[in-house]
Amino acid sequence: MASAKKGNPWDFLNEYKGSVFAGEWPTIPEMFEITCKRHAERRCFTAFAPKEITLTYGEAREKILQVAQYLAESGVGPDSKVAVTGKNSPEWAVAYLAILYTGATVVPLDYQLTDKEIDFLMGFAGVKHLFVDAERIDDIDTKGNLTQKISLEEGHADYIFDKKAKEKHELAKATESDLAAILFTSGTTGNPKGVMLTHQNLVADCYLAQDLLTVYATDVFYALLPIHHSYTMLAVFIEAISQGAEIVFGKKLIVTQILKELKKGKVTMFLAVPMLFNKMLKGLMNGIKEKGALVYGLIRFLMGISGLIKKVFKVNPGHKMFNGILAKLSMDNIRICISGGGPLPASTFKLFNQLGIDFVQGYGLTETSPIITLNPIEAYIEASVGKILPRTEMKILDPDGRGVGEIAVRGPMVMQGYYKNQEATDEVLGKDGWLRTGDAGYIDANNYVYLTGRKKSLIVTEGGKNVFPEEIEDLFQLYDEIDQICIMGYLSDKKMKTEAIRAIIHPTDKFVEEMTKKHPEEAERAGKILTHMQEIVDKVNKELLPYKRINRLTVADEPLEMTSTKKIKRHVVAELYKDR
C-alpha cells in the first residue's frame, strides 16, 4: 500500500470533483476530459503503419466529439450497444471513446473471430452499429441486421474521421454505475459469456493499480496485443489516457517490426505475453553466448550482481550497466515491462530484472476489469503474481493444510455479471459481491498472492489466448464413433510453463466392435482406432482458429469418470492421463 505521506495516485481527481464529475470516480469520458484539461498538447495516439499518424490529446478529443455527434445523430444513445472490431489503431481508440461519449455501451470484439461468430455475438448483444476495418466491412452482417457500418481505415467511403453530424446534438452523459463495456470471454454458440463492466469498474481498477505501478504523463505505452482484450484495454489504453501518456499502436506480432516500433516510438511501457518475452530473452541470451564462454560467464556474473543490488538496496544499476545489450532489443528506453495473459516462468522474470528492466507481472480476470494483483517494482517476488490492490478484498475458500484453495475476490473492479446469462452469473458471483475466480492459490502474510492452479477447465495457450474446452468439444458431437471427449491443456514446455491443447477420446462400444471384426489382432486394432480418431481431430482442427487446435490425442480404453449430472470429472481425467 502507498504511504499516507505519499498520498494516492488519484488524489489529483479531487480538483475536478464537482465540476467535471460528481460520483466517487469519473466515467471514462469524464476521465478523458480531465486528462485533456491537464495535457491537451501531449501526444495521445500514434501509429506508424500503414502511414504515420499522431494525435495530441486535444486533437483526439476533437475527433472523438465529432464521431460522437455523428453517432448521436444516427440514434445512438444510453440504451445502445455499439461494436468495434479491427486491428489496433488510433481510429479504434477514437471509436471506443466516441461510443462512450454518447452514453452508449461499447462491445469490443476479437478481430480473429469469423464473420459468422462476430454476427452471432452482435445479434446476442443487440448491436445495431459497427466500427470495423475496411477489409471486412462488406463481409460482416450479410443478413443486414445492422443499421450502420463505419470503416476504421482511411480510403473507404465510410471512413470514421470523415463522418460529421449535420447539426449539433446534446450528448447523453453516463454515470459511473452505468454499463461501459461488454467483453466476450468465450462462447460463440449457446449462451456466450459477455462480461458486463461499468465505468466505475474500469476507472477504479485503472487508478487503484497505480498504487503499485506508477504511470507518468511522459510514458509511452505500446499497444501491441489486441486492444479488445481486457488486459490491453485496461493496462495500456485506459491506464495511458488516465495520466496523459502516449499510446503507440502496433498491428503485427512480428519481432523485427516490434523492435523497430519500440525504438522509433521511444516506448517506456511495454506490455506483452510470456511467449514474446521468452522469445526476446532467448534471442538476447543466445547473442551473448555467441561472444564466447568467457564473455557470457562475465555478463551472467554481472547480471547476478545487478539483480542482488536491486533486490537488497532497491536501486537499479542494470539499466546503465547493460544499456548496450538492451539497445539491441530496442529496450534501452523501456522503463517497465508488464507480462500478462498467461503464466510467466520465474527465470524470465528474474533475468529481465537482472538486466535492469523493471519487470512486472500481475493477475486478474476479464471479470475483474481485469487487474487485482500487481508485483510492485521496488518489492517484487518472482514466484508471486503480486500484491492485492488497495480497496480489494481477497480470501481463500476451503483452504487445505497448506492454505491453498479457490481464490475469491471482492472490490470495485468486480463485474456486474454476464450479459443475458443469469445462470452463469450465479455460479461465480454471490449477492454479497464475492466473485469465485475458479483459480487455486494462497495469500502470504504480506498480501502477496501465489497461484497453484488455473481455472478448472480454462486453457491458456502460449500466446496468452483463453480457450474453453466446451467450445471445442461441441464440434465433436456429430461423430457417432465418439462416446466421450475431454479437451484439456497440458504443459508443452515445462521450463517455460506454456500450455498446448490435447484431446482424450473414448470411442463408442459399437465402433470398437466394428473395428474388432475387421482387425482381431489387438495392437493392429488399437493403431487403426487411433488413426481414425486422428482423422476426425484433423477435420475439426480445420474449423478452429490456430490457437484452439488440438495437437495431442489420446484414445481412452475405459470410459471417462463422470459426475451424477453426466459431466466429465476433468480433474480426475487430468490426473489419470497426465503421463500418457
ROBAZA-163393 format. One record per residue (C-alpha): y, x, z; residue in one letter. Coordinates in steps of 0.5 Angstrom, whole numbers, plus 500, padded with zeros to 3 digits. Each point is the difference from the previous one (the first is absolute). Layout:
N
YXZA
...
//
This chain:
580
500500500M
507502499A
504502506S
505496503A
506505498K
498501493K
500492499G
497496495N
500502492P
502493499W
506500505D
505500495F
498493498L
504497506N
506502496E
498495495Y
497494504K
504494500G
504502493S
494502496V
494497503F
499495506A
493501502G
496505504E
499504494W
504499493P
496498494T
498504494I
506498496P
505501506E
497507502M
501502493F
508497500E
500504507I
498507496T
505498494C
506500505K
497507503R
498503494H
503497494A
501506496E
493504502R
494500494R
496494501C
495499495F
498506495T
494500494A
499506495F
496496495A
500497495P
507502501K
504503505E
504495505I
503500506T
504494504L
504501506T
500495506Y
506497497G
497499493E
494498502A
503494504R
504498494E
493500496K
497496506I
505495501L
500499492Q
493499500V
500495506A
506496497Q
495499494Y
494498504L
504495504A
503497493E
492500498S
499496506G
497505505V
502499507G
497500507P
493496498D
499504494S
494505499K
502506495V
495505498A
502507498V
495505497T
500506496G
501508500K
504503506N
508500497S
507498502P
499494497E
494498504W
504501506A
506496498V
496494498A
497500507Y
506500504L
503495495A
495495501I
501501508L
508499499Y
498493497T
497499507G
493499496A
493504502T
498506495V
493500498V
499508498P
493500496L
496506498D
501502493Y
493503499Q
497492501L
498497494T
504495496D
495494503K
501503507E
507500500I
501493497D
495498506F
504503505L
506497497M
497493500G
498500507F
507503503A
503494496G
504506496V
505497494K
504506499H
497507498L
503507499F
495504496V
500507496D
502498492A
493503498E
496494504R
506494499I
496497495D
493501503D
501496506I
501493501D
496498494T
500493502K
507499501G
500499508N
507504501L
507497498T
503507499Q
497508499K
505505501I
499507497S
501507504L
500504494E
506501496E
500499493G
497493501H
504494498A
499497508D
502507503Y
501499507I
507503500F
502496494D
500494504K
506496502K
502494503A
505495496K
503498507E
501503507K
495497505H
499500507E
494504502L
496497506A
499504506K
493501503A
500501508T
495506503E
495495501S
499497493D
495503496L
502506496A
493502496A
493498499I
496506499L
493499497F
495505503T
494497497S
496495496G
501497493T
495495501T
499494505G
506501506N
504506499P
503504506K
507499499G
504504506V
506496502M
505505502L
507497503T
507504499H
499502508Q
493502499N
502506494L
507501503V
498501507A
494504498D
505505496C
504501506Y
495501505L
496505496A
507504500Q
499501507D
494505499L
503502493L
507502499T
503498493V
507502497Y
504498495A
499507497T
493499499D
497499493V
493496500F
495500495Y
497493498A
494503496L
495495503L
500492497P
506497504I
497493500H
495503506H
503499507S
499508501Y
505502495T
504493500M
502502508L
499507501A
504502493V
504494497F
502497507I
501506504E
504503495A
505494499I
501499507S
503507501Q
504501493G
494505498A
499501492E
493498497I
497504494V
495495496F
494504498G
496496495K
493504499K
496504505L
499506496I
501506504V
504504494T
505494500Q
500499507I
502508501L
506499495K
503494503E
499503507L
504506498K
505496496K
502495505G
500504506K
495496503V
500501508T
496494502M
493500496F
495494502L
493500496A
493499502V
495505502P
497501493M
506503498L
502504506F
493503500N
501502492K
506503501M
498504506L
493502497K
504503494G
505504504L
495503504M
496502494N
506503497G
501504507I
492502499K
501503493E
505505503K
494503504G
497500506A
505505504L
506495498V
496494501Y
498502507G
507502502L
503494498I
495496503R
501504507F
508499499L
499492499M
496500506G
506504504I
504495497S
496494502G
500503507L
507501501I
501492497K
496497505K
502504506V
507501499F
502494496K
503504494V
498501493N
500507498P
495499494G
505497495H
504506499K
494505501M
496496494F
506498496N
498503494G
493498501I
503493501L
504500494A
494501495K
498493502L
507498500S
500498507M
506505502D
505494501N
495496504I
501498507R
495496502I
493498496C
497493502I
493498499S
497493500G
495495496G
494504503G
497505505P
503507500L
496506501P
503503507A
499507496S
505498494T
505497506F
499507503K
501504494L
507497498F
503500507N
498508500Q
503501493L
507497503G
499493497I
501494506D
494496498F
500493503V
494495500Q
500493502G
496494501Y
501493498G
498494496L
504495495T
499495505E
505504505T
505502495S
496505500P
502505505I
498500507I
499507502T
503507498L
499507501N
507503503P
501507496I
502503507E
494498503A
494498495Y
493500502I
496502494E
494495502A
504494501S
503495496V
507501504G
503496506K
501493501I
507498497L
505497505P
500493502R
493500497T
494498505E
493502498M
494499504K
492502499I
496493500L
493501503D
500508501P
494503501D
499506505G
504505496R
506495500G
498498493V
501493497G
503496495E
508501500I
504494501A
508500499V
506496501R
507501498G
506498496P
496503494M
494496500V
500495494M
500492501Q
494499497G
496500493Y
503495495Y
497494499K
494502504N
500498507Q
492501501E
501508498A
506500505T
497497506D
494505499E
505506501V
507497503L
500497507G
505495502K
502505505D
503504495G
494506500W
497502494L
493502499R
500506496T
493501499G
500507501D
497504505A
503506505G
503501506Y
507502503I
501506505D
505500506A
506502496N
499494495N
497504494Y
495496496V
494503497Y
495497495L
493500501T
498495494G
503496495R
500492499K
493498500K
500498492S
506503497L
499507496I
506504499V
499505494T
502507499E
507497496G
501496506G
498494497K
497494504N
494497498V
497494503F
492499499P
500493499E
504500493E
495505497I
494496503E
503494497D
499503493L
492500501F
499493502Q
498498493L
494505499Y
493497502D
497507501E
504501507I
499497506D
505503504Q
505505499I
504504505C
506504498I
503506505M
503506500G
497507501Y
503507501L
500503494S
503506502D
499501508K
505506500K
506496497M
498493503K
500497493T
496494499E
497497494A
496493499I
493499500R
495494499A
494498504I
496495496I
494496502H
496497494P
497493500T
493500501D
499496493K
503506497F
496505504V
493496498E
502500493E
501508500M
494501504T
496496494K
503505495K
500506504H
494500505P
501507502E
505500506E
504507498A
501497493E
502493502R
505503505A
503504495G
500494495K
504496505I
505505502L
501501492T
501492499H
505499506M
504506498Q
501497493E
502494504I
505504504V
503503494D
501494497K
504498506V
504506500N
503499493K
503494503E
503504506L
506504501L
498507500P
502501508Y
495494501K
494503496R
493501503I
498507500N
494500504R
494495500L
494499505T
494495499V
498497507A
493499500D
501495506E
505494501P
506502503L
501497507E
505494500M
503496506T
499493501S
505498495T
497504495K
505505500K
497508499I
501504506K
504505497R
500505506H
492500500V
499501493V
505506500A
496503506E
494499496L
502503494Y
505505502K
495506498D
496496494R
//
